[in-house]
């Protein structure tokens, strides 16, 4: 996917917006929101807003830009031949891989970065909850058990964040300000703000024995599929906790439940799962000392779409100037 630079289409693009009927109101993209976000950047030659079950096929075929939260890849491959840019309003795009459906002339950008403020708060909250054994307290409450377990302050707690992109980086900064020792894991090992120690994935197993809380915040790719399994969880010291705000497929949940049941892990807070909503018969519902959050760690309802559209506005400026686009998805990496 080569960049389309110095493009005339960026000044007066034909834009097609596709919403999901009965979807969460926070993710609805209105005509007014699009026009407001682009007012100082471009004057759309055409703007069509439709639900996915009532498409305007002709408008879609003529569009330069598609804005959507869910991508119908087969439909895009068949009818989106004129598309120059697809702005996906979600950060994760792993479900659209492999990207063979995407034309070489079409760029795909995601919403990475719009979640940072909310997820930084959630990461701090979850870490403090695990330190104070809140999942275990909730389990004992359901069992009508009164059992006091005093905990000290959390300053100096050792936290490993597997994946320190937009989400993990925001959590790292928040934890650093709260006085935690943060170890960051990233492919290149490059330093980040708030990271006391930076390592590459090949060093994770070596460092896990020194970790009190493991936070998973990486994208789901072939390299990260089930990257945290029984070997990794067993390497954590007894009493450690786990948080997952990345993707469900990063972790082996059977191994996770086993480590919780044995008491090796003191607790876990999961916000993402292989299947969502979490099926009624999932063993995760009743796993001891595990708290299930329904994928709410990073999405704030206020101004979500406005922040996504700000990425589009910036990228139209960049396209006109012949610059690389922000949040452009690399199909070889999957994010």
N, C-alpha and C positions, 0 to 999 in steps of 0.2 A: 504494500500500500504506500505508494509514493505521495508526498505532500503535493497538494494542488496549490501552487503559489501564484501571487499577483493576479488573482482570479477576478474577473468582472462579476461573476456570480455573487461574490461576497458583498458587493455594494447594494444589489437589488435582488436578493435570492427569492426563489420560489420555495416556500416552506410548507411542509406537511407535518401536522401534529397528530399522533395517534394515541388516544387515551384508552384505558381499560374500563369498560362499563362496570359500575358498582364497585370500583376500586376505592382505596382509601382516599379521602378528600385531599389529604396532604400532598398526594402525588398527581393531582389533576392539573393538566397544563391548559390554561385558558388562552384565548386569542388576546385578551387584554394584557396578560402577563408577558406574552411574547413581544408584543408591540412596545410595551413599556421598557423591557430590558434592552431592546435594540434601538430605541429612539435616537440615541446619539451615535449609532454605529452604521445603521443601514436602513433603507426603506424597502421592505419586502415587496417584490413585484406581485406576489400572490401569497396568501396565508389561508390554509385550509385546516380546520380542526374537526376531527371525526373520532368516533369510537371504533374499535377494531372490528366490531360486528356490523358496521355500516360505512364501509370504506367508499371514498370517491376515487375510483380506479384511475380515471383520467388525470385527476389532480396529482395523484401519487406518481403516475408515470412521468409527469412533467417536472417533478420536484427536484430541487437542488439539495435541500436539507430535509432530513427526517428527524423529528424529535419524538422520543417514545421511551417508556419505562420497560416495555417488553418488546422484543424484536422477533417478528415472524420471519425467520431467515429464509425459508423457502419462498415466501411471497416477495421478499426483498430481492432475492436472486432472480426471480422471474420478471418482476415488474419495476424494479428500482434501478434500471440501467442508467438513468440520468443523475442519480444521486452523487453529489460530491462529498457530502459530510453527513454522518449519522451521529446525533448527540443522544446517547443513552443516559437516562436520568437515574440509573442505578450504578453503583461502583463496581460490583462484581459482574463479569461478563463470561465467566468460565462455562456457563451452560450453553454458550453459543459456539464453543470450540468443537471441532476444528473450524477455522475461518475460511474454508474453501468457498463458502457462499458469498463472500465479500469480494466485490470487483476490485481490481488493482487501482482503479481510478477513484475509489470511494474510501474516505477516511472514517474511522470509527473512534469516537471519544467517549469517555465515561464520566461519572460524577465523583471520582476520587477527590477527596478534600472537603466536600461539603458537609461531612459528618464529624469533623474534628472536634468541635466544641462539645457536642453531646457525648461522644465516645470517650473524651478525656475525663469527663465527670463520671461516666459509668465505670471506666477502668479504675479510677481512684476508689469509688464506692465499693466495687467488687473486691478489690484487694483488701480494703479495710474489713469488709464482711468476712473474708476468709481468715484474716488474722484473728478476728474476734470469734471465730467458729460459729458464725450465724447459721450456715446451712445445718450444722449439727444441732444447734439450738432449735431450729425449725422442725427437724426430725424428732427430737425429744418431745417437743410440744404436741405433735400429732399422736405420739405414743403416751401422752399424759405423764411424762416423766419430768420431775424437778431435780436437776443436777447442776450444781454450780461449778464452773471451771473458770478461774480467774486468768486473765490475760494481761500482759504488760502493754506498754505503748508500742506503736508500730514503727517508730523511728529506726532506721537502719535495716528494715526488712529487705531481704534480697529477692528481687523480682527479675525474671527473665521474660523478655517480650520477643516471641518468635514472629518476626515480620515487623519492621519498623518503617513502613511506608507512611501514608497519610494517617491511617488509623493508629497503628502502633507507635508512630512518632509522637502523635498527640498525647497518647497515654503516657509515654516516656517522660514528656515534659511535665505533665501533671504529677506523676509520681516523684520525679526529681524534686519538684518544688515542695513536696510533702516530706522530704527527707529520706526517701527510699534509695537503695543501691540498685541501679538499673543496669542489667546486661541486655544488650540488643543483639538480635540475630538478623543478619541480612546477607544476601548473596555475595556482595562485594566487600562486606565488612567495614564500609565507610562510616565514619563517626556521625553521630546525630546529637542534637541538643538534648541534654538530659541523660545521655547514655554514659555511664561510668566505664563500662567495658563493652567493646564491640567484638563480636565473633562471627565467623562464617558457619553455615549449617554443619559442616563436617566436625566442628568442635562442640556441638550441642551436648552429645552424650557425655563428654568429658566434664562439662560445666554443670550438668543437672544436679549432681550431689550437693552443690553449693547454693541451691535455689529454694526459697521458701514458697514462692508463688510463681507458677508458670502461666503466662498469658499468651494465647494464640491469636494472632492478628494478621496472618499472612493470607494472600489469595490462594485459591485452590487451583493447582496446576498438576501436571503429571509428577513433578518433583515433590509436591507437598501432599499428594494423596496418601492418607493414613501415615503421615510422617511421624506422628506421635502414637506409639503403640505400647505394648506391654513392656518391652525393653526400656523405652524412654521413661515411662511412668514409674517403673521399678527403680530406675536410677535416681529419682527424686528422693530426698530424705523422708523418713517416716514423719507424717504430720503435715506434709506440704499440701498446697491447694492448687487447683487448676481453673482457669477462666478461658472460655473460647468465645471470641467476638468475630472470628474470621469466617470460616465455613465449616459445616459439619463434617465434610469429608476429610478434613485434616487429621481427625482423631479416630482411633479404633475404639468405638464406644463399648464393645464387649470387654476389652481390657480395662477400660476406665471404670466400668461398673464393678468389675472384679476387685480392682484396687481400692475402691470405696468400701465394698463389702468386707474386705479383709482388715480394714482400718489403716492400711498403708497410707492412703490419702485421707486427710482430715475433712476435706470438703471440695465442692466444685460448683461453679456457676457457669451454665451453658446458655448462650443466647442464639446459637445457630445449630441446625440439625440437617441430617441427610435428607429427610422428608419433612416439609413444613406445610400445614400444621403437623405437629408431632402426633403420630397415630395413637389412638387410645390404648393399644396393646403394647406400646413401647415400654421396655423394662426401665427406661430412664425415668419415667414418672415416679416409680416407687423405689428407686435406688437410694440407699441411705446417704444422708448428708449431701444431697444434690439438689440444687435449685434450678428449675427450668424457667427461663425468661423467653417470652414469645417473640424473639427477634425485634427487640426494641432498644438495643444498646446504643445505636448510632443515629437513628432517625428522629429528628425534632420536627413537629408539625409546622412550626412557624418559619415561613420564608424558605422552605426546602426547595421548591421549584424556582424561586427567584435566584437562589444560589446556583442551581444547575444552569439556568439561563444566562447567568453572569459568565459562566465558562464559555458558552456559545458566543456571547457578545465579544469576549476577549479573543476568541479564535477567529472570528470574522475579521477583526483588526489584524491579527497575525497573518491570516491568509492573504489579505490585501497587501501586506508588507513583505510577503515572501518568507515569513518566519515559520519555524516549527510550531506545531499546535500544542497547546496545553492538554494533558490527559489523553494523548493519542495512544490507543491500544496497540501494542506490538503483538501481532498474531503468532509469532514464534514463541513468545513468553507466555501469552495468554492473559496479559493484563497491561 
